[in-house]
């Protein structure tokens, strides 16, 4: 089946612009996503995952330039880390801003990943705002490595399921996660 990537991006953006939640392929595992600036949409994601909103969610952007819009004073080491990363890398920054309040961790931080995967990159580019990206599973249950492993409960709970890479049965790994502290101190959360 031939998928029209441009049409799928357009449909997903329309759903998110209306406050909806999507299920979409990312540079790692399939994700549940929404407009990262819309508090009601973020709340829906927490409800779908049955997850406490005290556990922060990460966001995707299409370019490192956008990190500055969502973070106050990102440490300069962040740009080197993003540039040198040879696999998906989520960086947790202090001083989150311009995002839904219920998306930001209790300590004021947010995890941001610059995506280079074709669909999620185009989606972020077209949407022009950060997009929530959290694994497509109910909290506490095993994560789905690919589309075929996503539960019907999750598929039926979202407003739109992107019709792209659904036949891909590869088993991508979640991203590496590091936290950048004051003065560029690096703490590895997940390798």
Secondary structure by P-SEA (a helix, b strand, c coil): cccaaaaaaaaaaaaaaacbbbbbbcccccccccccccaaaaaaaaaaacccccccbbbbbcccccccccccccccaaaaaaaacccbbbbbbcccccccccccccccbbbbbbccccaaaaaaaaacbbbbbccccccccccccccccccaaaaaaccccccccccccbbbbccbbbbbcccbbbbbccc
